[in-house]
Amino acid sequence: MKKIILSIIFTIYASSAFAGSCPMMANNIDAKIEEAQKLRDAGMKAHKDGDHAKSEELLNKALGLFKS
């Protein structure tokens, strides 16, 4: 009986510990989105200026943020 109660208590505390990481994960996503947006904007500016090599480099960096 003690083992069952301890298992239940441990499960409850472990679940709440992982639930606390949600805001940190969301902040990490927001930071990546912001950085990707800056790289995208710079890439599109380079494209409009005719520097297609630089544009591809910047846009690939932006895509790379979401692959890691």
N, C-alpha and C positions, 0 to 999 in steps of 0.2 A: 504494500500500500504506500509506503514511504517513497519507494522508487517512482511510482506513478505520479504522486503529487510533485515530487522534485522534477520529474520530466515535464510536467505541465507548466510549472513555474519557470523552468529554464526556457521552454518554448515561447512563453509570453514575453519574457525579457529579451530574448534573442530577436523576436519579431519587432519589438519596439525599437531596438537598436538599429536594425536595418531600415526601419521606417524613417528614422531621423536623418538618413543620408539623402533623402529625396531632394531637399532644397539645395544641397551641395551639387548633386547631379544636374539639377536644373540650371544652376549658376554656371556650371562647366559648359553646358549646351549653349547657354546664352552668350558666353564668351567666344565660343567657336563660331556661332552664327555672326556675331559682330565682326570678328576678324575676317571671316569668309566674305562678308558684305563689303568690307574695305578692299579686299583683294579683288573682288568682282568689279567694283567700281573703277579701281585702278586699271584692271585688265580691259574693261570696255573703253576707258579713256585712251589707253594705248592703241586699241583697235581703231578708234576713230581718228587718231593721229597718224595711223598708217604703220605703226610698229607692231606687226602681227606676231613676231617672235616673242616679244616682251608680253604681249597680250596672252598668248598661249601659256607662257611660263607662269604668269600670275593666276590665270584661271585654273591651271593644273594644281597650283599650290592651294587654292581655295577648295578644290575637290578633295585634295589629299587630307584636309582637316577632318573630313567626315569618314575617311577610310580608317583612321587610327582609333 
